[in-house]
Amino acid sequence: MISAIKRFLIGRPLKSTELGEQKLNKKKALAILSSDALSSVAYGPEQILLVLFTISTVAFWYSIPIAIGVLILLLALILSYRQIIFAYPHGGGAYVVSKENLGVNPGLIAGGSLLVDYILTVAVSVSAGTDAITSAFPNLHSYNVLIACILVMFLTILNLRGITESATVLAYPVYLFVLALFILIGVGIYHIVTGSVSPDLHAPIGTPVTGITLFLLLKAFASGSSALTGVEAISNAIPNFKDPGPKNAAKTLMAMGILLAILFSGIIYLAYYFGISPKVEETVVSQIASETFGRNFMYFFIQGTTALILVLAANTGYSAFPLLAFNLAKDKYIARMFTIRGDRLGYSNGIIFLGVASILLIIAFEGQTEQLIPLYAVGVFIPFTLSQTGMLVKWIREKPKGWIVKLIVNLVGALISFLVMLTFFITKFGQVWPVLIFLPMLVFIFHRIKNHYEAVGNQLRITTCEPATPIEGNVIIVPVAGITHVVENSLNYAKSLSADQIIAVYVSFERKDEKAFEEKWKKWQPDVRLVTLHSHYRSIIQPLTKFIDIVEHKASESNYRVTVLIPQFIPKKSWHNILHNQSSLLIRAILLYRRDVIVTTVPFHLKE
C-alpha cells in the first residue's frame, strides 16, 4: 500500500544510467533557478520606497539613483559568479570558493548561511504567495498556515519526482510572469510617452528633500538589494546542467541578469513616474497594474502570475539546497545521508529536509514571515562577500591570463556586497542579530560532525585500529517470558550455534511464580540452564541487564563473548503490534549500548 502511494506520488524508480536524462537545458534551468531572483521584483522596489516614504513622497525620486546602484551591484555579481562558474565547474558556489581560498571556517560560514537562507527562501516565498492568494479570496485568510504548508508539500513532492519534471511544470508560470511584467512595463511606458500619465504625480529628479541623509540612502539601497537574492543559485547547481555544464550555466546566469535588470528598473521607473506610494493593503506592482490597465483581465493576469512566481520562487531553494548539502556532506560536515540519490536520482534527503524545515518555520511564525526578509537578505550577502573575497585571493595567488580585469570585477563585487551587508547589520540589527548567534553555532556543529566522522573512520580503518581480540568462546543468554513456541524457537536456534553455554533467564514479580516455573522448565528443557531473577519493582530491564553485566564481566576475563538472543513474535498484521508489550524492543535498545554484548533478535512469525 505504502509502496503504491509512493509510486503514484514520486513515479517509477530511475536507473543510475538515466542520470543524463535528468539534466536541464538552459530554458528549464532559467525557469527553476532564477525564480527566486525574478520574484524579488515583486517586493524589491517596494522595499526601497518603504524606506524613502519615512521622509516624504518627494524623496521617491531617489529611487532612480538607488536602482542604478542596485543594477551596478547586479552587474558585478553576475560577472563575478560567471567567473566562479568557470573556475569551479563542479558547483558548490560560495562554499567551495570560500573554503578553498579563505580557509575552512569562512567556507563553513558561507555554506551555513546559504543552507539557512534556502530554508528561509522556501518559507518566505510560500508565505508571500499565500498572502497574495488569500488577499484575492479573503475568506481563506484564516487558513494561511494550512495553505502554505500544503504548497510546500506540493513543491516537495514535485521535486522528489525529479528535476526535469519539476522544471517542466514550473517553467510555464515563471515565463508567464516575465511576459506579464514585460507587458505591464511596455504599456506603462507607452502611456507615459503618449502623455496619458500626468507628470505632476511625481517630484522631478533633483528636487531638494529635507531630512534626507546618506545613512537613509544606504538603508534604502540595502533594502532594494534584497531583489538580488537567488543570484548565486546557478553557480551552486552547475551539475544539473546538460553538457557543457559551465557554458550553459554561464549563459543562463547572463540571461537571468538581463531579465532581472529590465524588470527591476522598469518597475522602479513606473512606480516613480506614477507616484506610487507603498500601502499595507496593496502591493506596488498591484497599484501599477491598476493604474495601467484598471481592474480588468490584464490586472488579474498580472496579480495571478505574481502570486504564482512568489510561491514558485521557493523552487530555487529546492534546486540549490540539495546540491549544497551534498557538497557539505561529501566533506563530512553534515550527515552522509545528504549524498544519497533517491529513486528519481535527485538528492531526496535534502529535498525532504528542506520541506520539513520550511513547514516548521511557517508554523512557528504562523505564516507571517515578513520579518524574516532582512535575515534572509543578510544571509545571502555574507556568502556574496566571502565568495568575491575568495576569488580575489585566487586571482592574486594564481595570476592567470587577464587576471587584473577579473580581480577588479571581484573587488567591486566584494566591496559593494560588504557595504550592503554592513548596512543591514547597522540599520536592521534588531532583525538580523540572530545571524551572529546561529552562524557560529552552525560552524561549531559542522566541526563536531566532522570530528565524529574522522573518529569513526580511524576506529574502523584496519590499518590504524588495534588488532581485534580473538574470541575464545561464546555464552548465550536467552530472556524468556514463559514456555511458548516463541521461546522454543529461540532455544532451538541457540542450540544450533556452537555455544559453550546456554542460559535461559526468567524474571519473576512474585516468589510463588519462580518455583512453579522452575518445575515446568526442568520437565520441558532439562538440558538448558535456567536462572530466575526476582524483580522487587516489577521491572524486567533492571535485573536482566544487571545479570548480563555480571556474566559479561566474567566472560571477558577468558576472552569469551556474551550473546543475548531475544525471542520476539511478529504478528501477521502490523497494527496488531500495538496490542502487545514491546519488551523485546526495549531490551534490545538498551543492550545495544553494551560494549561487549552481542544482541540478536530471533523472530517467530504468527500465522493468524
QUIZIQUI-V392244 format. One record per backbone hydrogen bond with DSSP energy under -0.5 kcal/mol. CO is the residue of the C=O (numbers start at 0). NH is the residue of the N-H. E is the energy in kcal/mol with one decimal. If there is no record, write none. Layout:
co=CO nh=NH e=E
co=CO nh=NH e=E
This chain:
co=0 nh=4 e=-2.2
co=1 nh=5 e=-2.5
co=2 nh=6 e=-2.5
co=3 nh=7 e=-2.1
co=4 nh=8 e=-2.6
co=5 nh=9 e=-3.3
co=5 nh=10 e=-0.7
co=6 nh=10 e=-1.3
co=14 nh=17 e=-1.8
co=15 nh=18 e=-1.5
co=17 nh=20 e=-1.0
co=18 nh=21 e=-1.7
co=19 nh=22 e=-1.2
co=23 nh=241 e=-2.5
co=24 nh=28 e=-2.5
co=25 nh=29 e=-2.5
co=26 nh=30 e=-1.5
co=27 nh=31 e=-2.2
co=28 nh=32 e=-2.6
co=29 nh=33 e=-1.2
co=33 nh=37 e=-3.0
co=34 nh=38 e=-2.1
co=35 nh=39 e=-1.1
co=37 nh=40 e=-1.5
co=38 nh=41 e=-2.1
co=39 nh=42 e=-1.1
co=39 nh=43 e=-4.0
co=42 nh=46 e=-1.7
co=43 nh=47 e=-1.3
co=44 nh=48 e=-2.0
co=45 nh=49 e=-2.3
co=46 nh=50 e=-1.3
co=47 nh=51 e=-2.1
co=48 nh=52 e=-2.4
co=50 nh=53 e=-1.1
co=51 nh=54 e=-1.8
co=51 nh=55 e=-1.5
co=55 nh=58 e=-1.2
co=56 nh=59 e=-1.5
co=57 nh=60 e=-1.0
co=58 nh=61 e=-2.0
co=59 nh=62 e=-1.9
co=60 nh=63 e=-1.4
co=60 nh=64 e=-0.6
co=61 nh=65 e=-2.2
co=62 nh=66 e=-2.2
co=63 nh=67 e=-2.0
co=64 nh=68 e=-2.0
co=65 nh=69 e=-2.2
co=66 nh=70 e=-2.3
co=67 nh=71 e=-2.1
co=68 nh=72 e=-2.2
co=69 nh=73 e=-2.5
co=70 nh=74 e=-2.5
co=71 nh=75 e=-2.4
co=72 nh=76 e=-2.6
co=73 nh=77 e=-2.8
co=74 nh=78 e=-2.5
co=75 nh=79 e=-2.2
co=76 nh=80 e=-3.1
co=77 nh=81 e=-1.8
co=78 nh=82 e=-1.6
co=79 nh=83 e=-1.9
co=80 nh=84 e=-2.2
co=81 nh=85 e=-1.5
co=82 nh=86 e=-2.1
co=83 nh=87 e=-2.7
co=87 nh=90 e=-1.6
co=91 nh=94 e=-1.2
co=91 nh=95 e=-0.8
co=92 nh=96 e=-2.4
co=93 nh=97 e=-2.6
co=94 nh=98 e=-2.4
co=95 nh=99 e=-2.4
co=96 nh=100 e=-1.7
co=97 nh=101 e=-2.6
co=97 nh=102 e=-1.1
co=98 nh=102 e=-0.5
co=102 nh=106 e=-1.6
co=103 nh=107 e=-2.5
co=104 nh=108 e=-2.5
co=105 nh=109 e=-2.4
co=106 nh=110 e=-2.8
co=107 nh=111 e=-3.1
co=108 nh=112 e=-2.4
co=109 nh=113 e=-2.1
co=110 nh=114 e=-2.3
co=111 nh=115 e=-2.2
co=112 nh=116 e=-2.4
co=113 nh=117 e=-2.6
co=114 nh=118 e=-1.4
co=115 nh=119 e=-2.4
co=116 nh=120 e=-2.6
co=117 nh=121 e=-1.8
co=118 nh=122 e=-2.3
co=119 nh=123 e=-3.4
co=120 nh=124 e=-2.4
co=121 nh=125 e=-2.4
co=122 nh=126 e=-2.0
co=123 nh=127 e=-2.5
co=124 nh=128 e=-2.5
co=125 nh=129 e=-2.4
co=126 nh=130 e=-2.2
co=127 nh=131 e=-1.8
co=128 nh=132 e=-1.9
co=129 nh=133 e=-2.9
co=130 nh=134 e=-1.7
co=131 nh=135 e=-1.3
co=132 nh=136 e=-1.6
co=136 nh=139 e=-2.5
co=137 nh=140 e=-1.8
co=139 nh=142 e=-2.2
co=140 nh=143 e=-1.5
co=142 nh=146 e=-2.9
co=143 nh=147 e=-2.6
co=144 nh=148 e=-2.4
co=145 nh=149 e=-2.3
co=146 nh=150 e=-2.3
co=147 nh=151 e=-2.1
co=148 nh=152 e=-2.3
co=149 nh=153 e=-2.4
co=150 nh=154 e=-2.4
co=151 nh=155 e=-2.5
co=152 nh=156 e=-2.6
co=153 nh=157 e=-2.4
co=154 nh=158 e=-2.2
co=155 nh=159 e=-2.0
co=156 nh=160 e=-1.2
co=158 nh=161 e=-1.3
co=161 nh=165 e=-2.1
co=162 nh=166 e=-2.2
co=163 nh=167 e=-2.3
co=164 nh=168 e=-2.1
co=165 nh=169 e=-2.7
co=166 nh=170 e=-1.7
co=167 nh=171 e=-0.6
co=168 nh=172 e=-0.5
co=169 nh=173 e=-1.4
co=170 nh=174 e=-2.4
co=171 nh=175 e=-2.3
co=172 nh=176 e=-2.2
co=173 nh=177 e=-2.1
co=174 nh=178 e=-2.4
co=175 nh=179 e=-2.8
co=176 nh=180 e=-2.5
co=177 nh=181 e=-2.2
co=178 nh=182 e=-2.4
co=179 nh=183 e=-2.4
co=180 nh=184 e=-3.1
co=181 nh=185 e=-2.8
co=182 nh=186 e=-3.0
co=183 nh=187 e=-2.4
co=184 nh=188 e=-2.6
co=185 nh=189 e=-2.0
co=186 nh=190 e=-2.3
co=187 nh=191 e=-1.8
co=188 nh=192 e=-2.9
co=189 nh=193 e=-2.3
co=190 nh=195 e=-2.5
co=190 nh=196 e=-0.9
co=191 nh=194 e=-1.1
co=195 nh=197 e=-0.5
co=197 nh=200 e=-1.4
co=198 nh=201 e=-1.0
co=203 nh=206 e=-1.9
co=208 nh=211 e=-1.0
co=212 nh=216 e=-2.1
co=213 nh=217 e=-2.6
co=214 nh=218 e=-2.1
co=215 nh=219 e=-2.4
co=216 nh=220 e=-2.4
co=217 nh=221 e=-2.8
co=218 nh=222 e=-2.3
co=219 nh=223 e=-2.4
co=220 nh=224 e=-1.7
co=222 nh=225 e=-1.3
co=223 nh=226 e=-1.9
co=224 nh=227 e=-2.2
co=225 nh=228 e=-1.3
co=227 nh=230 e=-1.7
co=229 nh=232 e=-1.1
co=230 nh=233 e=-0.5
co=231 nh=234 e=-0.6
co=231 nh=235 e=-1.0
co=232 nh=236 e=-1.2
co=234 nh=92 e=-0.9
co=235 nh=91 e=-0.5
co=236 nh=239 e=-1.8
co=237 nh=240 e=-2.1
co=239 nh=23 e=-3.4
co=243 nh=247 e=-2.3
co=244 nh=248 e=-2.8
co=245 nh=249 e=-2.6
co=246 nh=250 e=-2.2
co=247 nh=251 e=-2.2
co=248 nh=252 e=-2.5
co=249 nh=253 e=-2.1
co=250 nh=254 e=-2.3
co=251 nh=255 e=-2.4
co=252 nh=256 e=-2.4
co=253 nh=257 e=-2.3
co=254 nh=258 e=-2.4
co=255 nh=259 e=-2.8
co=256 nh=260 e=-2.3
co=257 nh=261 e=-2.3
co=258 nh=262 e=-2.6
co=259 nh=263 e=-2.6
co=260 nh=264 e=-2.2
co=261 nh=265 e=-2.3
co=262 nh=266 e=-2.3
co=263 nh=267 e=-2.3
co=264 nh=268 e=-2.4
co=265 nh=269 e=-2.4
co=266 nh=270 e=-2.6
co=267 nh=271 e=-2.2
co=268 nh=272 e=-2.9
co=269 nh=273 e=-2.8
co=270 nh=275 e=-2.5
co=271 nh=274 e=-0.9
co=281 nh=278 e=-1.0
co=282 nh=286 e=-2.0
co=283 nh=287 e=-2.4
co=284 nh=288 e=-2.6
co=285 nh=289 e=-2.3
co=286 nh=290 e=-2.4
co=287 nh=291 e=-2.3
co=288 nh=292 e=-2.9
co=288 nh=293 e=-0.7
co=289 nh=293 e=-1.4
co=293 nh=295 e=-1.8
co=295 nh=299 e=-1.9
co=296 nh=300 e=-2.4
co=297 nh=301 e=-2.4
co=298 nh=302 e=-2.4
co=299 nh=303 e=-2.6
co=300 nh=304 e=-2.4
co=301 nh=305 e=-2.0
co=302 nh=306 e=-2.3
co=303 nh=307 e=-2.2
co=304 nh=308 e=-2.6
co=305 nh=309 e=-2.1
co=306 nh=310 e=-1.7
co=307 nh=311 e=-2.9
co=308 nh=312 e=-1.5
co=310 nh=313 e=-1.5
co=311 nh=314 e=-1.9
co=312 nh=315 e=-1.5
co=312 nh=316 e=-0.6
co=313 nh=316 e=-0.7
co=313 nh=317 e=-1.4
co=314 nh=318 e=-1.7
co=315 nh=319 e=-2.3
co=316 nh=320 e=-2.8
co=319 nh=323 e=-2.3
co=320 nh=324 e=-3.0
co=321 nh=325 e=-2.0
co=322 nh=326 e=-2.0
co=323 nh=327 e=-2.2
co=324 nh=328 e=-2.7
co=325 nh=329 e=-2.7
co=326 nh=330 e=-1.3
co=327 nh=332 e=-2.8
co=327 nh=333 e=-0.6
co=328 nh=331 e=-1.6
co=334 nh=337 e=-1.6
co=335 nh=338 e=-2.4
co=336 nh=339 e=-1.2
co=339 nh=348 e=-0.6
co=341 nh=344 e=-1.9
co=342 nh=13 e=-3.5
co=345 nh=341 e=-3.6
co=345 nh=347 e=-2.0
co=346 nh=349 e=-0.7
co=346 nh=350 e=-1.6
co=347 nh=351 e=-2.8
co=348 nh=352 e=-2.5
co=349 nh=353 e=-2.2
co=350 nh=354 e=-2.1
co=351 nh=355 e=-2.7
co=352 nh=356 e=-2.7
co=353 nh=357 e=-2.1
co=354 nh=358 e=-2.2
co=355 nh=359 e=-2.3
co=356 nh=360 e=-1.9
co=357 nh=361 e=-2.5
co=358 nh=362 e=-2.6
co=359 nh=363 e=-2.6
co=360 nh=364 e=-2.1
co=361 nh=366 e=-2.5
co=362 nh=365 e=-1.0
co=364 nh=367 e=-2.3
co=366 nh=368 e=-1.3
co=368 nh=371 e=-1.7
co=369 nh=372 e=-1.7
co=371 nh=375 e=-2.9
co=372 nh=376 e=-2.6
co=373 nh=377 e=-2.9
co=374 nh=378 e=-1.6
co=376 nh=379 e=-1.3
co=376 nh=380 e=-1.9
co=377 nh=381 e=-1.5
co=378 nh=382 e=-0.6
co=379 nh=383 e=-2.1
co=380 nh=384 e=-2.3
co=381 nh=385 e=-2.4
co=382 nh=386 e=-2.9
co=383 nh=387 e=-2.2
co=384 nh=388 e=-2.2
co=385 nh=389 e=-2.5
co=386 nh=390 e=-2.1
co=387 nh=391 e=-1.8
co=388 nh=392 e=-2.1
co=389 nh=393 e=-2.1
co=390 nh=394 e=-2.6
co=391 nh=395 e=-2.3
co=392 nh=396 e=-2.3
co=393 nh=397 e=-2.8
co=394 nh=398 e=-2.4
co=399 nh=402 e=-1.6
co=401 nh=405 e=-1.5
co=402 nh=406 e=-2.6
co=403 nh=407 e=-2.3
co=404 nh=408 e=-2.3
co=405 nh=409 e=-2.3
co=406 nh=410 e=-2.3
co=407 nh=411 e=-2.5
co=408 nh=412 e=-2.1
co=409 nh=413 e=-2.7
co=410 nh=414 e=-2.5
co=411 nh=415 e=-2.5
co=412 nh=416 e=-2.3
co=413 nh=417 e=-2.4
co=414 nh=418 e=-2.2
co=415 nh=419 e=-2.6
co=416 nh=420 e=-2.7
co=417 nh=421 e=-2.8
co=418 nh=422 e=-2.4
co=419 nh=423 e=-2.4
co=420 nh=424 e=-2.0
co=421 nh=425 e=-2.2
co=422 nh=426 e=-3.3
co=423 nh=427 e=-2.2
co=427 nh=430 e=-1.7
co=427 nh=431 e=-1.9
co=428 nh=432 e=-1.8
co=431 nh=434 e=-1.9
co=432 nh=435 e=-1.5
co=433 nh=436 e=-1.3
co=433 nh=437 e=-3.0
co=434 nh=438 e=-1.9
co=436 nh=440 e=-1.6
co=437 nh=441 e=-2.6
co=438 nh=442 e=-2.6
co=439 nh=443 e=-2.4
co=440 nh=444 e=-2.5
co=441 nh=445 e=-2.9
co=442 nh=446 e=-2.2
co=443 nh=447 e=-2.1
co=444 nh=448 e=-2.6
co=445 nh=449 e=-2.4
co=446 nh=450 e=-2.8
co=447 nh=451 e=-2.1
co=448 nh=452 e=-2.4
co=449 nh=453 e=-2.5
co=450 nh=454 e=-2.6
co=451 nh=455 e=-2.7
co=452 nh=456 e=-2.5
co=453 nh=457 e=-2.4
co=454 nh=458 e=-1.9
co=455 nh=459 e=-1.9
co=456 nh=460 e=-1.8
co=460 nh=463 e=-0.8
co=460 nh=464 e=-2.1
co=469 nh=471 e=-0.6
co=472 nh=560 e=-2.2
co=473 nh=475 e=-0.5
co=473 nh=499 e=-2.4
co=473 nh=500 e=-1.1
co=474 nh=476 e=-0.5
co=474 nh=562 e=-3.0
co=475 nh=502 e=-3.3
co=476 nh=478 e=-0.5
co=476 nh=564 e=-2.4
co=477 nh=504 e=-2.3
co=478 nh=566 e=-0.6
co=479 nh=506 e=-0.5
co=481 nh=483 e=-0.9
co=483 nh=487 e=-2.4
co=484 nh=488 e=-2.5
co=485 nh=489 e=-1.7
co=486 nh=490 e=-2.6
co=487 nh=491 e=-2.6
co=488 nh=492 e=-1.7
co=489 nh=493 e=-2.4
co=490 nh=494 e=-2.5
co=491 nh=495 e=-1.2
co=492 nh=496 e=-0.6
co=493 nh=496 e=-1.0
co=496 nh=498 e=-2.2
co=500 nh=475 e=-2.9
co=501 nh=503 e=-0.5
co=501 nh=528 e=-1.0
co=502 nh=477 e=-2.9
co=503 nh=530 e=-3.2
co=504 nh=479 e=-3.1
co=505 nh=507 e=-0.6
co=505 nh=532 e=-3.1
co=507 nh=534 e=-2.8
co=509 nh=512 e=-0.6
co=509 nh=513 e=-0.9
co=510 nh=513 e=-0.7
co=510 nh=514 e=-1.1
co=511 nh=515 e=-1.4
co=512 nh=516 e=-2.4
co=513 nh=517 e=-2.5
co=514 nh=518 e=-2.1
co=515 nh=519 e=-1.9
co=516 nh=520 e=-2.5
co=517 nh=521 e=-2.2
co=518 nh=522 e=-1.2
co=519 nh=523 e=-1.9
co=520 nh=524 e=-3.4
co=524 nh=527 e=-1.5
co=526 nh=528 e=-0.5
co=528 nh=503 e=-3.2
co=530 nh=505 e=-2.7
co=532 nh=507 e=-3.1
co=533 nh=535 e=-0.7
co=534 nh=537 e=-0.9
co=538 nh=542 e=-0.6
co=539 nh=543 e=-1.6
co=540 nh=544 e=-3.0
co=541 nh=545 e=-2.0
co=542 nh=546 e=-2.1
co=543 nh=547 e=-2.5
co=544 nh=548 e=-2.3
co=545 nh=549 e=-1.8
co=546 nh=550 e=-2.5
co=547 nh=551 e=-2.9
co=548 nh=552 e=-2.3
co=549 nh=553 e=-2.0
co=550 nh=554 e=-2.7
co=551 nh=555 e=-2.4
co=552 nh=556 e=-0.7
co=553 nh=556 e=-0.5
co=554 nh=557 e=-1.4
co=554 nh=559 e=-2.9
co=555 nh=558 e=-1.2
co=558 nh=471 e=-2.8
co=558 nh=472 e=-0.8
co=560 nh=474 e=-3.1
co=560 nh=562 e=-0.5
co=561 nh=597 e=-2.8
co=562 nh=476 e=-3.1
co=562 nh=564 e=-0.7
co=563 nh=565 e=-0.7
co=563 nh=599 e=-2.9
co=564 nh=478 e=-0.6
co=564 nh=566 e=-0.7
co=565 nh=601 e=-2.5
co=567 nh=603 e=-2.2
co=568 nh=570 e=-0.6
co=569 nh=605 e=-2.4
co=572 nh=575 e=-1.6
co=573 nh=576 e=-1.6
co=574 nh=577 e=-1.1
co=575 nh=578 e=-1.8
co=576 nh=579 e=-1.7
co=581 nh=585 e=-1.7
co=582 nh=586 e=-2.8
co=583 nh=587 e=-2.3
co=584 nh=588 e=-2.4
co=585 nh=589 e=-2.0
co=586 nh=590 e=-2.5
co=587 nh=591 e=-1.8
co=589 nh=592 e=-1.1
co=590 nh=593 e=-2.2
co=592 nh=594 e=-0.5
co=593 nh=596 e=-1.1
co=595 nh=561 e=-1.0
co=597 nh=563 e=-3.4
co=599 nh=565 e=-3.4
co=600 nh=602 e=-0.7
co=601 nh=567 e=-1.9
co=603 nh=569 e=-2.7
